[in-house]
């Protein structure tokens, strides 16, 4: 991939901060980390996900929605009114930025499912909300719910990450975890819905790389009620992880062993019990093996997971300082916001690094 005469060997940038003691970090900090990796993006997508940013509404689903026009907004709000109690709604605060153009209408809703709807459908609240979100994105023209978790939110746009942060006034939010992305799309267009992070409920994904197994992965996950129509391969990673962790009740470690499964010769060299476990996961979920170069950071309620493809074809660095854990495409992006680190390392291909809030926090 070339931008002018400068070669970009592994475009896209990802970064993340996590506080194990649930202390909070201002959104301006993660934006500063991304500024170091400006050349990894090309202005066609940038975004952030913050966790713990809505303490006053922490028990409600926070829907962030793009609208093409007033008609799509009105239709979506009628749908929401039929299926949820709307606790609060407003435009998401933004500020003018000359580099962020052609913005859609951007609204935020704090909602909770109507009790009689939950009773009638016999679904839990998460499944009910996820189905409603997929239905909106699939059937209401000009409406796209791009974030729907509790006490978390995604902020994304077409632009460089620093400009996206300025546009969304990211410095007005504090969270115990942040992920961020700067996009350099290669095979898909740059558009507001295609920017990262991708999210469903409290799960969010930022991704550097490309998935050569996208078609097979897409067909497999759509068998279970998901709809992949957002013109980027990262969407399918989000749905696969949601299916494995929420619907199949697998751990993140097990899910990582599926999407970045070890080679068979590696499995054969393991101790018998571990060999049986890894073999079972590969045989049970073969269509969810993700091939191609990737590094991802997955946000979830109470934690983060960083994961490389099994050959480690994309860069990923991890670091620690006290109670804080950092991940990024480049070490410089971490040292920009924390110059003195206790530990720095490069996670091995296919081996997840998972961090969670301390017990009792």
N, C-alpha and C positions, 0 to 999 in steps of 0.2 A: 504494500500500500504506500502511495506517495502523495504528499501534499506539496506541490511545487517541486523543488529539488531536494526536499528534506524527507528522508525515509522514516516512516513511523512503523517500527518493527512489530509492535503488539498493541495497537491503538486501544483507546478507552482507559479510563482511570477509575479506580475504586478506593475508598477509604472508609474507616470506621473507628469509632471510639465507644468503649463500654466501661461503665463504672460498677464494679462488683458490689460496692457498698450502697448502691443506689443514690449516691450523690449526683448532682446534675452538672451538665456542661452546656454552656450557651451555644446556640446554633452557629454563631459567628466563628467558633473554634473549628468546626468541621469544614466550614467554608474556606478558612485560611489554609487548612491542610490541602484542599483541592487546588488552591491557587498555584501551588508548586508544580502541579502536573498539567498545567494549562495546555501544553503542546500535545498531550495525549488525546485531546478532544478537538473537534472542529466546529463547534458551535451549533451542532445539530441535535443536541440533547444534553440536559443536565438535570440532576435532581437529588433530593435528600429524603430520608425517612428518620423521624424522631420518635423515640419511645419515652413515655412518661410526660408528654408535653401538654396533656389535657387533664390535670388532676381534678379540676372542678367538675368534669364530665366523665370521669374515669369508668363509670359503670355503663356508659352508653356507647353504641357504635358511632364512630365519627366517619361520615361519608364525605369524601372530597369528590366533587363532580365537575367535569368539563361539559359545557353546553355550547352547541353551535349557534343557537338562537333562543328567543323567548318561547317559541312553540315547543321545542324539546324540553325546556325547563318546566313549562306548565304541565306537559304530559308526564314527566318524571315525578313532579310533586304530587300529581293526582294519584299516581301509582304508590308512592310512599305513604300518602295519607290513608290509602286503603289497607296497607299492610303493617304500618308502624305507628307508634306514637312519636310525633316529632317534638322533641323537647326544646330545641333551639335551631334556628336556621339563619344564615347570613352569608353575604359575600365573603370569601377569604380575603383578608387584607393584603393589598399589594401596593407597590409604589411605582411610578413611571420609571422605565429604564429604556433608553434609546436603542439598546441592543436586543430587547425582548419585544418582538412585534407579532402582529396577527394573533393576539391572545384571544382565547374563547372566553365565554362567561365562566367564572370559577366560583362555585358555591360550596358551602359546608353545612352539613346537617348532623345534629346529635339525635339519635333515634333509638328506640327499643321496640322489639316486635310486639304486636298486639297479642295479649294472652290467648284470646279465643282462636287466633290464627295458628298459634303454636299447638293448641289443643286439637284443632281440626286436622292439622297436617301430621301430627304425631312426630314432629321433628324437634331436635334441640335448637336452641337459639342460633348457634353458629351455622348449622346446616341450613336453617331457614333463611338467615341473612345472606349467606353465600349464594343460595339459589336465586334469591331476589336480585342480587347484584348482577349475576350472570344473565338473568332475564332482561334487566334494564339494558345492559351493554349489547345484548343480542337482538333486542326487538324494538327499542326506542331510538329512532334515527336521530343522530346529532347529540346523543347523550352518552357519556362515558364516566362511570364510577371508577376512579383510579386509586381509591383508598377507602377501606371500610373496617378498620380494626378498632379496638377499644384502647383508649389512652395512648394512641399513636396516630401519626399522620404522615402522608407522602406529599411532597411539594416538588413538582417537576414541570419542565417546559422545554421548548426549543431555544437553546442558548448555551453559552459556557456556564459551568457551575457557579462561578463567582457572580455572574449577572443574574442567574436564577435565584441565588441566595438574596441578592439585593432586591430583586423583584418581589419576592415573597416576604421580605422583612424578617429573614430567618433569625436575626439577632433578638427578636421578641419572644423566642421560644427557648425553653430550657428542658433538657431531657437526660435520662441516665444512659441512653444509648443513641448513637447516630450512625447512619450509613450514608454514603454519598457516591455519586457516579458522574463521570464526564464521558459523553458518548462520541465515538467515531464510527458511525454505521458504515458497514461494508456491503452488505447484501440486501438491506432493507432501508426504506426511506426514513428521513428524520422528520418526526411530527410529534405533536404534544403528547398524544397517547402512547407513542412508541418510546418516549424517554424512560429512563430508569429512575427510581426503583419500580419494580412491578410488585403488586401486593394483592393479597386476598386474606380477609380477616386480619389477624395480627402478624401474618407471615409476609415478609418482604424480601426481595432479591435484587442485588446489583451484580452485574456480570461483565467480565472482560473476556472476549473471545468469540467463538462462533461454534454452533452445534451442527456437525455434519449428519447427525442422526435425527435431525429435527422432524422430518416427515414421519418416520416410524414412531417417534415419541409423541407427536401430535395425534396421530391416529389412535395410539394406545390410550392416551389420557382422555380423548373425547368420547371413548366408550363408556366413561364413568360420569358423564354429565357436564364436562367442562367444554368451553367453546373458545378455540384459539383463533382469533380474527384480528389481532392487533398489530400484525405485520412485523413481528420480531421474535427471535427464538427464545429470548429470555422469559417470555410469558409462559412457555411450556415448562420451564424449570420450576416456576412458582407453583403451577398446578400439580406437577408430579410430587413435589415435596408436601403440598397440602394433602394430596391423596394418601401418601405413605404415612405421614405423621398423624393427621387428624382422623382420617377414615380407617386406615389399617392399624392405627395405634402403634406404629413402629417408632423406635427411638431415632433421634437424629443420627446417632452413630450407625444404626442399621440402614437408615435411608442413604447415608453417604456411601455405605458399602454396596448399595444398589446402583446409584447413579454414577459413581466412580469406582465400579467393582474391580477388584484385583484381577490380573490375568490368571487363567487357569493354572499355569505353571507355578505362579506365586501361591495360589490356594493349595495346590498339591504339596507344597513344601511346609505347610503349617502343621502344628500339632493336631491330632485327630479331632478333638472337640471343636477347635476353631475352623478346621477344614470343613467339617460338617455344617457349621453355621453359615460360613461364607458360600458354600456350594448351594445350600438351601435358598439363600437370598437371591443368588444369580439365577437359579432355575425357576423360582417362583415369579420373579419380576423381570424377565429378560428384555421386555420392550421399554423398560425405564432406564436401561444403561445409556448414558449420555456419552457420545464419542465426539472427538474434536477438541481443540485447545480451549480451556476455560479456567478462570479463577472466579469464584463467587463468594459473596458475603451474604449470609442469610440472617435477617433479623426476626426475632420472635419474642413473645412476651417473656421478659426475664432473662434474655440471653442473645448471643450471636454465635454463628458458626461460619468459619472460613474454610474453603475447600478448593483445592486444585484438581484438574484432571489427573488421571493416574500417571501420565508421563511428565507432568509439570511443564506444560508448553506455554504457560503464561506466568508472569511474575506475581509473587505474593509474599509479603513480608509481615511478620508479627512481632510485637514488642510489648513489654510490660513496664510500668512505673507505678509502684505502690499498689493501690487498688484499681488502677486503670489498665485496660488492655487496648492495644491499637492494632489495626490491620491496614495495609495499603499496598498499592501496586509498587511503590517505591519507598525506600527507607527515608528519603529526604522529606516526603510528605508527613511522616511521623515526627521527625526531628524538627520540622517547622513549628510544631505546636508543643513538643516535649523534647528539648535538646538533650537532657540528661536521662537516659533510660537505664533501668535495672537489667534488662535482658532484651536481646534482639535475635530473631532466628527466622529461617525460611522453612515453612512447613513442607513436608515431603509430599510428593504427588499422591493423591488419593487418600491421604490421611487427614481427617477433619480436625480442626482446632475448635473446640466448643467451650464457651465461657458462659457462666450463669451467675445470677445474683447469689450472694453468700446465703447460707442457710439462716432462716429467721428474718431476712431482710424483706 
